[in-house]
Amino acid sequence: MSFVDTIMFHARAMPEKPAIVLGDRVLTYGMLAQGIVSVENRILTTSLKRGDVAAVVMDNPTRHFIVVFALYRLGITSVSISRMDNMAGSGLKIAAVLGDRPDAGEGLPTMVVDDGWFPSRPGGTDAPARRGFAGTDQIARIRFSTGTTGGRKAIGFTAADLEWDIATRMTMFAHVGWQRMLCLSHFLYNGFSYALMTLTSGNTLLFAGDAADALRMIDLYGAELLIASPQHLREMLGLQREMPTTLPTLKLISVGGATMELPLRDAIQAMLCKSLLSVYSATECGPIAIGLVERLRQYGNATGFVTPWATVEVVGDDDTVLPPGEEGILRIRTDRHAKVLNAPAANGAADPWFRPGDRGKLLPNGVLIVTGRTTEMIETAGGKIPPEQIEDLLMRRPDVKDAAAIGVERNGVQELWVVIVPRGDVDPKAIAAYLATQQPPLMTHQIRLADALPRGETGKILRRTLRDMLSGE
């Protein structure tokens, strides 16, 4: 039985229960199933056939999921993207693009998914059994990594990979009784995994467009579980400081996607929710380390406990395994590992390890401490530190709305450059003096002001893009 079969079962058992909630609409399980059947029947009239790869380019999350689920039941591989230029260099052979506008495919065969694809009136949820991807090793779903530190990787999931991903994420929240999850993570990336988990569980999935919308929806719909990035939570904290509101239904915030400094964790627990789950994961491997912040606090800025389905080792530059507690380069192996389709060498049997490009330490009790990206560590008088640590210092200032720190090589020497999105008036000299008083002292070479920082769909700073922008000035 596939996850779509489970969703169709929920539609028969509880058709009136809300499945997906947006700011302006509610889709019940019955409506979701009716949409899947309708789109499925429409696809059967097209040239798409079992084994093809179809790209889905649609901004509406409800319609996007319906199309993906219909493709899945028909054995057609789906890849969801926000725009076609994300496909550059992927090497994927796309049979057709299913989009919400005629130019969505940008030259590829495009099927416009308009109102006519969906039922105009309530109907039945019964549908003929479909083989889908049952019993095959065919790639059922392709996801792109966020590409925040380099080129995007096209990652292929079999049906078994998807079911395994759903099961592992369910264990993350086994200690919390919940019915309504609000997801701020983009539905093309980690949000997709959480959507499958929620709908397979028969619970309700809420999507918010931004931090303000998230606070409103938590209050309006009584969300108990929030999935967000550190940047999303910084934005929510800013709004809470301006106009505080209570969030009595919120039981747990799950946060991943970047490291969190201790002051940020403290502020989240004080102003949003006391229970905070730290998650370290990768698109290829799923959750690698998880843990409640209140349990991890005794280990400093720890990331989480390594999950039972993952093996983590810390190695030196020569790939030698380092003793417990010593900082080095992380390498990871999990029970299932999705394939990188546009980098076949990454799947080589000679090296079974996934190398995320992060540095960290592993304690003897299985606690993982991720200290930063290997390529983004910044040289200071006191040694190398992650840019997030500098950014957290800057974000504590009331005159700073957003901030980024990067190391820029000039004449063989690494310089610290800081980009500030100001809140009101900002004096760059005051910023430089503030950083110079920290321990260790942080000597800035450039301080730039900007209206906004380049961020990806998951909220991460696109440091490569930022570096290119600054070098072009």
MARNUDO-315307 format. One record per residue (C-alpha): residue number from 0; residue in three letters; x, y, z. Coordinates in steps of 0.1 Angstrom, whole numbers. Each point is the difference from the previous one (the first is absolute). Example, Ala and Ser with C-alpha at 12.3 -4.5 7.8 and 13.67 -1.06 7.14 Angstrom:
// residues 2
[0; 'Ala'; [123; -45; 78]],
[1; 'Ser'; [14; 34; -7]],
This chain:
// residues 473
[0; 'Met'; [0; 0; 0]],
[1; 'Ser'; [14; 34; -10]],
[2; 'Phe'; [-4; 33; 19]],
[3; 'Val'; [-26; 11; -26]],
[4; 'Asp'; [-20; -31; 7]],
[5; 'Thr'; [0; 10; 37]],
[6; 'Ile'; [-12; 35; -9]],
[7; 'Met'; [-28; -14; -22]],
[8; 'Phe'; [-10; -22; 30]],
[9; 'His'; [-2; 30; 23]],
[10; 'Ala'; [-22; 17; -26]],
[11; 'Arg'; [-25; -29; 2]],
[12; 'Ala'; [2; -3; 38]],
[13; 'Met'; [-2; 37; 9]],
[14; 'Pro'; [-8; 21; -32]],
[15; 'Glu'; [-9; 32; 19]],
[16; 'Lys'; [33; 2; 20]],
[17; 'Pro'; [22; 29; -11]],
[18; 'Ala'; [31; -14; -19]],
[19; 'Ile'; [18; 32; -12]],
[20; 'Val'; [-7; 35; 13]],
[21; 'Leu'; [13; 32; -16]],
[22; 'Gly'; [-6; 36; 11]],
[23; 'Asp'; [-32; 3; -21]],
[24; 'Arg'; [-12; -36; -6]],
[25; 'Val'; [-5; -34; 15]],
[26; 'Leu'; [3; -33; -19]],
[27; 'Thr'; [-16; -30; 16]],
[28; 'Tyr'; [12; -36; -4]],
[29; 'Gly'; [-31; -6; -22]],
[30; 'Met'; [8; 30; -22]],
[31; 'Leu'; [36; -11; -2]],
[32; 'Ala'; [-9; -35; -12]],
[33; 'Gln'; [-25; 14; -25]],
[34; 'Gly'; [27; 22; -14]],
[35; 'Ile'; [24; -29; -3]],
[36; 'Val'; [-25; -21; -19]],
[37; 'Ser'; [-9; 29; -23]],
[38; 'Val'; [36; 9; -9]],
[39; 'Glu'; [9; -37; -3]],
[40; 'Asn'; [-28; -5; -26]],
[41; 'Arg'; [11; 32; -19]],
[42; 'Ile'; [37; -12; -1]],
[43; 'Leu'; [-12; -33; -15]],
[44; 'Thr'; [-12; 19; -30]],
[45; 'Thr'; [34; 16; -6]],
[46; 'Ser'; [32; -14; -15]],
[47; 'Leu'; [15; -6; 34]],
[48; 'Lys'; [6; -37; 7]],
[49; 'Arg'; [14; -22; 28]],
[50; 'Gly'; [37; 5; 4]],
[51; 'Asp'; [1; 36; -13]],
[52; 'Val'; [13; 29; 21]],
[53; 'Ala'; [-23; 30; 3]],
[54; 'Ala'; [10; 34; 15]],
[55; 'Val'; [-26; 18; 21]],
[56; 'Val'; [2; 38; 1]],
[57; 'Met'; [-29; 13; 21]],
[58; 'Asp'; [0; 25; 28]],
[59; 'Asn'; [-33; -12; 16]],
[60; 'Pro'; [10; -27; 26]],
[61; 'Thr'; [-34; -18; -1]],
[62; 'Arg'; [-1; -3; -38]],
[63; 'His'; [37; -9; 0]],
[64; 'Phe'; [-4; -29; 24]],
[65; 'Ile'; [-31; -13; -18]],
[66; 'Val'; [19; -1; -33]],
[67; 'Val'; [30; -17; 16]],
[68; 'Phe'; [-22; -26; 17]],
[69; 'Ala'; [-19; -7; -33]],
[70; 'Leu'; [33; -5; -18]],
[71; 'Tyr'; [12; -23; 27]],
[72; 'Arg'; [-30; -22; -3]],
[73; 'Leu'; [6; -3; -37]],
[74; 'Gly'; [37; -9; 3]],
[75; 'Ile'; [12; 33; -15]],
[76; 'Thr'; [30; 15; 18]],
[77; 'Ser'; [-5; 36; 12]],
[78; 'Val'; [25; 27; 6]],
[79; 'Ser'; [-12; 33; 16]],
[80; 'Ile'; [17; 32; -8]],
[81; 'Ser'; [-7; 37; 4]],
[82; 'Arg'; [13; 10; -34]],
[83; 'Met'; [16; -18; -29]],
[84; 'Asp'; [35; 16; 4]],
[85; 'Asn'; [3; -22; 31]],
[86; 'Met'; [3; -29; -24]],
[87; 'Ala'; [32; 13; -15]],
[88; 'Gly'; [27; -27; -1]],
[89; 'Ser'; [-23; -26; 16]],
[90; 'Gly'; [2; -24; -30]],
[91; 'Leu'; [-37; -10; 5]],
[92; 'Lys'; [-20; -10; -30]],
[93; 'Ile'; [-34; 17; 5]],
[94; 'Ala'; [-29; -14; -20]],
[95; 'Ala'; [-23; 29; 9]],
[96; 'Val'; [-5; 29; 23]],
[97; 'Leu'; [-32; 3; 20]],
[98; 'Gly'; [-4; 37; 8]],
[99; 'Asp'; [-25; 26; 10]],
[100; 'Arg'; [9; 23; -29]],
[101; 'Pro'; [8; -6; -37]],
[102; 'Asp'; [36; 12; 3]],
[103; 'Ala'; [8; -22; 30]],
[104; 'Gly'; [20; -24; -21]],
[105; 'Glu'; [22; 26; -17]],
[106; 'Gly'; [2; -19; -33]],
[107; 'Leu'; [-8; -36; 13]],
[108; 'Pro'; [-33; -16; -8]],
[109; 'Thr'; [-24; 16; 26]],
[110; 'Met'; [-34; -10; 12]],
[111; 'Val'; [-19; 28; 17]],
[112; 'Val'; [-17; -13; 31]],
[113; 'Asp'; [-30; 23; 3]],
[114; 'Asp'; [-34; -2; 17]],
[115; 'Gly'; [-12; -25; -25]],
[116; 'Trp'; [24; -27; 14]],
[117; 'Phe'; [-18; 1; 34]],
[118; 'Pro'; [-36; -10; 9]],
[119; 'Ser'; [-25; 28; -2]],
[120; 'Arg'; [-23; -16; 25]],
[121; 'Pro'; [3; -26; 28]],
[122; 'Gly'; [3; -35; -12]],
[123; 'Gly'; [11; -35; 12]],
[124; 'Thr'; [34; -8; 14]],
[125; 'Asp'; [1; -36; -13]],
[126; 'Ala'; [26; -6; -27]],
[127; 'Pro'; [13; -31; -17]],
[128; 'Ala'; [30; -16; 15]],
[129; 'Arg'; [32; 11; -17]],
[130; 'Arg'; [34; -18; 0]],
[131; 'Gly'; [20; 32; 2]],
[132; 'Phe'; [35; -9; 10]],
[133; 'Ala'; [-9; -31; 20]],
[134; 'Gly'; [27; -27; -1]],
[135; 'Thr'; [24; 21; -21]],
[136; 'Asp'; [33; 17; 5]],
[137; 'Gln'; [-10; 28; -24]],
[138; 'Ile'; [7; 36; 11]],
[139; 'Ala'; [-34; 12; 12]],
[140; 'Arg'; [8; 35; 11]],
[141; 'Ile'; [29; 24; -7]],
[142; 'Arg'; [9; 28; 24]],
[143; 'Phe'; [26; 27; -4]],
[144; 'Ser'; [22; 9; 29]],
[145; 'Thr'; [-1; 37; 9]],
[146; 'Gly'; [33; 8; -16]],
[147; 'Thr'; [8; 26; 26]],
[148; 'Thr'; [38; -8; 0]],
[149; 'Gly'; [4; -12; -36]],
[150; 'Gly'; [-19; -15; -30]],
[151; 'Arg'; [-33; -16; 6]],
[152; 'Lys'; [0; -38; 1]],
[153; 'Ala'; [-28; -21; -16]],
[154; 'Ile'; [-8; -27; 25]],
[155; 'Gly'; [-21; -30; -9]],
[156; 'Phe'; [-23; -19; 24]],
[157; 'Thr'; [-15; -34; -6]],
[158; 'Ala'; [-34; -8; 16]],
[159; 'Ala'; [18; -19; 27]],
[160; 'Asp'; [22; 31; 7]],
[161; 'Leu'; [-30; 22; 4]],
[162; 'Glu'; [-18; -24; 23]],
[163; 'Trp'; [32; -2; 21]],
[164; 'Asp'; [3; 38; 1]],
[165; 'Ile'; [-36; 2; 13]],
[166; 'Ala'; [6; -26; 27]],
[167; 'Thr'; [32; 16; 13]],
[168; 'Arg'; [-17; 34; 3]],
[169; 'Met'; [-29; -14; 18]],
[170; 'Thr'; [23; -12; 28]],
[171; 'Met'; [12; 36; 4]],
[172; 'Phe'; [-34; 10; 14]],
[173; 'Ala'; [-11; -32; 17]],
[174; 'His'; [2; 17; 34]],
[175; 'Val'; [-24; 28; -10]],
[176; 'Gly'; [-38; -4; -4]],
[177; 'Trp'; [-8; 21; -30]],
[178; 'Gln'; [-27; 4; -27]],
[179; 'Arg'; [10; 33; -17]],
[180; 'Met'; [35; 7; -14]],
[181; 'Leu'; [9; 34; -14]],
[182; 'Cys'; [29; -1; -25]],
[183; 'Leu'; [20; 30; -8]],
[184; 'Ser'; [26; -21; -19]],
[185; 'His'; [-6; 3; -38]],
[186; 'Phe'; [-21; -29; -14]],
[187; 'Leu'; [25; -6; -27]],
[188; 'Tyr'; [27; -9; 25]],
[189; 'Asn'; [-3; -13; 36]],
[190; 'Gly'; [-36; 11; 1]],
[191; 'Phe'; [-8; -29; -25]],
[192; 'Ser'; [12; -26; 25]],
[193; 'Tyr'; [-20; 15; 28]],
[194; 'Ala'; [-30; 2; -22]],
[195; 'Leu'; [1; -37; -8]],
[196; 'Met'; [5; -8; 37]],
[197; 'Thr'; [-30; 21; 10]],
[198; 'Leu'; [-24; -12; -27]],
[199; 'Thr'; [10; -37; 5]],
[200; 'Ser'; [-7; 5; 37]],
[201; 'Gly'; [-35; 13; -8]],
[202; 'Asn'; [8; 33; 17]],
[203; 'Thr'; [-4; 36; -13]],
[204; 'Leu'; [28; 19; -18]],
[205; 'Leu'; [1; 38; 1]],
[206; 'Phe'; [21; 22; -23]],
[207; 'Ala'; [10; 36; 8]],
[208; 'Gly'; [15; 24; -25]],
[209; 'Asp'; [22; 19; 25]],
[210; 'Ala'; [6; 5; 38]],
[211; 'Ala'; [-30; 24; 4]],
[212; 'Asp'; [-23; -25; -17]],
[213; 'Ala'; [14; -28; 22]],
[214; 'Leu'; [-8; 18; 32]],
[215; 'Arg'; [-35; 8; -12]],
[216; 'Met'; [-7; -36; -11]],
[217; 'Ile'; [13; -15; 32]],
[218; 'Asp'; [-24; 22; 19]],
[219; 'Leu'; [-29; -6; -24]],
[220; 'Tyr'; [3; -37; -6]],
[221; 'Gly'; [16; -11; 32]],
[222; 'Ala'; [32; -15; -15]],
[223; 'Glu'; [18; -23; 24]],
[224; 'Leu'; [32; -7; -19]],
[225; 'Leu'; [21; 26; -20]],
[226; 'Ile'; [27; -9; -26]],
[227; 'Ala'; [23; 29; -6]],
[228; 'Ser'; [35; 12; -8]],
[229; 'Pro'; [21; 22; 24]],
[230; 'Gln'; [-6; 29; -23]],
[231; 'His'; [-38; -5; 1]],
[232; 'Leu'; [2; 0; 38]],
[233; 'Arg'; [21; 31; 1]],
[234; 'Glu'; [-27; 18; -20]],
[235; 'Met'; [-27; -13; 23]],
[236; 'Leu'; [20; 12; 30]],
[237; 'Gly'; [2; 34; -15]],
[238; 'Leu'; [-38; 1; -5]],
[239; 'Gln'; [-5; -12; 36]],
[240; 'Arg'; [21; 28; 14]],
[241; 'Glu'; [-20; 26; -19]],
[242; 'Met'; [-34; -15; 8]],
[243; 'Pro'; [1; -29; 24]],
[244; 'Thr'; [-26; -28; -3]],
[245; 'Thr'; [-5; -32; 20]],
[246; 'Leu'; [1; -33; -19]],
[247; 'Pro'; [-17; -23; 25]],
[248; 'Thr'; [-5; -30; -24]],
[249; 'Leu'; [36; -2; -12]],
[250; 'Lys'; [16; -31; 15]],
[251; 'Leu'; [32; -3; -19]],
[252; 'Ile'; [22; 19; -25]],
[253; 'Ser'; [22; -22; -23]],
[254; 'Val'; [29; 20; -14]],
[255; 'Gly'; [27; -9; -25]],
[256; 'Gly'; [18; 12; -30]],
[257; 'Ala'; [28; 19; 17]],
[258; 'Thr'; [18; 2; 34]],
[259; 'Met'; [-16; 19; 28]],
[260; 'Glu'; [19; 19; 26]],
[261; 'Leu'; [-10; -3; 36]],
[262; 'Pro'; [-14; 35; 4]],
[263; 'Leu'; [-23; -7; -30]],
[264; 'Arg'; [-12; -32; 16]],
[265; 'Asp'; [-6; 18; 33]],
[266; 'Ala'; [-21; 27; -17]],
[267; 'Ile'; [-21; -26; -19]],
[268; 'Gln'; [-8; -18; 32]],
[269; 'Ala'; [-8; 32; 19]],
[270; 'Met'; [-22; 16; -27]],
[271; 'Leu'; [-14; -27; -22]],
[272; 'Cys'; [0; -35; 15]],
[273; 'Lys'; [19; -17; 29]],
[274; 'Ser'; [4; -33; -18]],
[275; 'Leu'; [25; 3; -29]],
[276; 'Leu'; [12; -29; -21]],
[277; 'Ser'; [34; 4; -17]],
[278; 'Val'; [2; -20; -33]],
[279; 'Tyr'; [31; -6; -22]],
[280; 'Ser'; [-9; -17; -33]],
[281; 'Ala'; [9; -2; -36]],
[282; 'Thr'; [-22; -5; -31]],
[283; 'Glu'; [19; -32; -9]],
[284; 'Cys'; [-1; -15; 35]],
[285; 'Gly'; [-29; 14; 19]],
[286; 'Pro'; [3; 8; 37]],
[287; 'Ile'; [35; -7; 13]],
[288; 'Ala'; [-1; 15; 35]],
[289; 'Ile'; [-29; 12; 21]],
[290; 'Gly'; [-5; 11; 35]],
[291; 'Leu'; [-21; 22; 23]],
[292; 'Val'; [20; 32; 8]],
[293; 'Glu'; [-8; -3; 37]],
[294; 'Arg'; [16; -34; 0]],
[295; 'Leu'; [30; 11; -20]],
[296; 'Arg'; [7; 31; 20]],
[297; 'Gln'; [25; -17; 23]],
[298; 'Tyr'; [22; -7; -30]],
[299; 'Gly'; [2; 37; -11]],
[300; 'Asn'; [-10; 8; -35]],
[301; 'Ala'; [-7; -36; -9]],
[302; 'Thr'; [-20; -9; -32]],
[303; 'Gly'; [-16; -33; 10]],
[304; 'Phe'; [4; -37; 8]],
[305; 'Val'; [10; -21; -30]],
[306; 'Thr'; [-30; -20; -12]],
[307; 'Pro'; [0; -38; 1]],
[308; 'Trp'; [-1; -2; -38]],
[309; 'Ala'; [31; 22; -4]],
[310; 'Thr'; [37; -4; 5]],
[311; 'Val'; [21; 31; 4]],
[312; 'Glu'; [37; 2; 1]],
[313; 'Val'; [24; 30; 5]],
[314; 'Val'; [31; -1; -21]],
[315; 'Gly'; [31; 21; -6]],
[316; 'Asp'; [12; 14; -33]],
[317; 'Asp'; [16; -33; -8]],
[318; 'Asp'; [-33; -19; 6]],
[319; 'Thr'; [13; -16; 32]],
[320; 'Val'; [-27; -5; 27]],
[321; 'Leu'; [5; 24; 29]],
[322; 'Pro'; [-5; -8; 37]],
[323; 'Pro'; [-34; 9; 16]],
[324; 'Gly'; [-3; 37; 8]],
[325; 'Glu'; [26; 11; -25]],
[326; 'Glu'; [-12; 24; -27]],
[327; 'Gly'; [4; -10; -37]],
[328; 'Ile'; [-19; -6; -32]],
[329; 'Leu'; [-33; -20; 2]],
[330; 'Arg'; [-8; -30; -21]],
[331; 'Ile'; [-33; -19; 2]],
[332; 'Arg'; [-15; -33; -10]],
[333; 'Thr'; [-37; -9; 4]],
[334; 'Asp'; [-21; -31; -5]],
[335; 'Arg'; [-14; 14; -32]],
[336; 'His'; [17; 26; -22]],
[337; 'Ala'; [-17; 16; -29]],
[338; 'Lys'; [19; 2; -33]],
[339; 'Val'; [15; 32; -14]],
[340; 'Leu'; [-11; -1; -36]],
[341; 'Asn'; [22; 28; -15]],
[342; 'Ala'; [32; -11; 19]],
[343; 'Pro'; [3; -38; -5]],
[344; 'Ala'; [34; 0; 17]],
[345; 'Ala'; [-18; 10; 33]],
[346; 'Asn'; [-16; -35; 0]],
[347; 'Gly'; [32; -20; -5]],
[348; 'Ala'; [3; -32; 20]],
[349; 'Ala'; [37; 8; 7]],
[350; 'Asp'; [-11; 27; 24]],
[351; 'Pro'; [-33; -7; 18]],
[352; 'Trp'; [2; 32; 20]],
[353; 'Phe'; [-21; 31; -5]],
[354; 'Arg'; [21; 31; 6]],
[355; 'Pro'; [-21; 30; 7]],
[356; 'Gly'; [29; 25; 1]],
[357; 'Asp'; [-5; 7; 37]],
[358; 'Arg'; [23; 1; 30]],
[359; 'Gly'; [-8; -13; 34]],
[360; 'Lys'; [6; -21; 31]],
[361; 'Leu'; [-15; -33; 11]],
[362; 'Leu'; [-1; -7; 37]],
[363; 'Pro'; [3; -35; 14]],
[364; 'Asn'; [-38; -1; 9]],
[365; 'Gly'; [-10; 6; -36]],
[366; 'Val'; [-6; 38; 3]],
[367; 'Leu'; [10; 18; -32]],
[368; 'Ile'; [12; 36; 0]],
[369; 'Val'; [0; 16; -35]],
[370; 'Thr'; [24; 30; 1]],
[371; 'Gly'; [-4; 13; -36]],
[372; 'Arg'; [7; -5; -37]],
[373; 'Thr'; [35; -11; -9]],
[374; 'Thr'; [1; 26; -28]],
[375; 'Glu'; [-16; 29; 19]],
[376; 'Met'; [21; 1; 32]],
[377; 'Ile'; [14; 35; 5]],
[378; 'Glu'; [36; 6; 13]],
[379; 'Thr'; [2; 22; 31]],
[380; 'Ala'; [26; 9; 25]],
[381; 'Gly'; [-13; -29; 22]],
[382; 'Gly'; [-2; -26; -28]],
[383; 'Lys'; [-27; -10; -24]],
[384; 'Ile'; [-36; 6; 9]],
[385; 'Pro'; [-33; -5; -20]],
[386; 'Pro'; [-16; 30; -16]],
[387; 'Glu'; [-33; -8; 19]],
[388; 'Gln'; [18; 9; 33]],
[389; 'Ile'; [8; 35; -13]],
[390; 'Glu'; [-35; 4; -15]],
[391; 'Asp'; [-15; -9; 33]],
[392; 'Leu'; [20; 27; 18]],
[393; 'Leu'; [-11; 26; -26]],
[394; 'Met'; [-37; -11; 3]],
[395; 'Arg'; [0; 8; 37]],
[396; 'Arg'; [3; 37; -9]],
[397; 'Pro'; [-33; 19; -2]],
[398; 'Asp'; [13; 19; -31]],
[399; 'Val'; [6; -32; -20]],
[400; 'Lys'; [-29; -17; -18]],
[401; 'Asp'; [21; -26; -18]],
[402; 'Ala'; [36; -7; -4]],
[403; 'Ala'; [25; -22; -19]],
[404; 'Ala'; [37; -6; 6]],
[405; 'Ile'; [24; -15; -26]],
[406; 'Gly'; [37; -5; -4]],
[407; 'Val'; [14; 15; -32]],
[408; 'Glu'; [35; -8; -13]],
[409; 'Arg'; [20; 30; -11]],
[410; 'Asn'; [37; -1; -8]],
[411; 'Gly'; [3; -33; 17]],
[412; 'Val'; [-16; 12; 33]],
[413; 'Gln'; [-35; -7; 12]],
[414; 'Glu'; [-20; 31; 9]],
[415; 'Leu'; [-32; 1; 20]],
[416; 'Trp'; [-28; 17; -19]],
[417; 'Val'; [-33; 8; 16]],
[418; 'Val'; [-33; 9; -17]],
[419; 'Ile'; [-27; 17; 21]],
[420; 'Val'; [-37; 4; -7]],
[421; 'Pro'; [-6; 30; 23]],
[422; 'Arg'; [-29; 6; 23]],
[423; 'Gly'; [-1; 38; -1]],
[424; 'Asp'; [34; 18; 1]],
[425; 'Val'; [32; -21; 2]],
[426; 'Asp'; [35; 14; 5]],
[427; 'Pro'; [25; -24; -16]],
[428; 'Lys'; [27; 13; 23]],
[429; 'Ala'; [-21; -10; 30]],
[430; 'Ile'; [-5; -34; -15]],
[431; 'Ala'; [38; -4; -5]],
[432; 'Ala'; [7; 11; 36]],
[433; 'Tyr'; [-26; -23; 14]],
[434; 'Leu'; [15; -31; -18]],
[435; 'Ala'; [35; 11; 11]],
[436; 'Thr'; [-10; -3; 37]],
[437; 'Gln'; [-12; -36; -3]],
[438; 'Gln'; [20; -30; 11]],
[439; 'Pro'; [19; -8; -21]],
[440; 'Pro'; [2; 35; -16]],
[441; 'Leu'; [-15; 1; -35]],
[442; 'Met'; [17; 25; -22]],
[443; 'Thr'; [-22; 9; -30]],
[444; 'His'; [15; 11; -33]],
[445; 'Gln'; [-33; 10; -18]],
[446; 'Ile'; [-34; 8; 14]],
[447; 'Arg'; [-27; 5; -27]],
[448; 'Leu'; [-37; 10; 4]],
[449; 'Ala'; [-26; -18; -21]],
[450; 'Asp'; [-38; 0; -3]],
[451; 'Ala'; [-1; -38; 2]],
[452; 'Leu'; [22; -30; 0]],
[453; 'Pro'; [-1; -27; -27]],
[454; 'Arg'; [-17; -30; 16]],
[455; 'Gly'; [-11; -33; -14]],
[456; 'Glu'; [-35; -16; 3]],
[457; 'Thr'; [9; -15; 34]],
[458; 'Gly'; [12; 33; 14]],
[459; 'Lys'; [38; -7; -1]],
[460; 'Ile'; [23; 28; -11]],
[461; 'Leu'; [13; -6; -35]],
[462; 'Arg'; [36; 8; 9]],
[463; 'Arg'; [13; -9; -35]],
[464; 'Thr'; [-25; 25; -15]],
[465; 'Leu'; [8; 26; 26]],
[466; 'Arg'; [38; -4; -6]],
[467; 'Asp'; [-5; 4; -37]],
[468; 'Met'; [-22; 31; 5]],
[469; 'Leu'; [26; 16; 22]],
[470; 'Ser'; [29; -9; -23]],
[471; 'Gly'; [-18; 16; -29]],
[472; 'Glu'; [-4; 34; 17]],
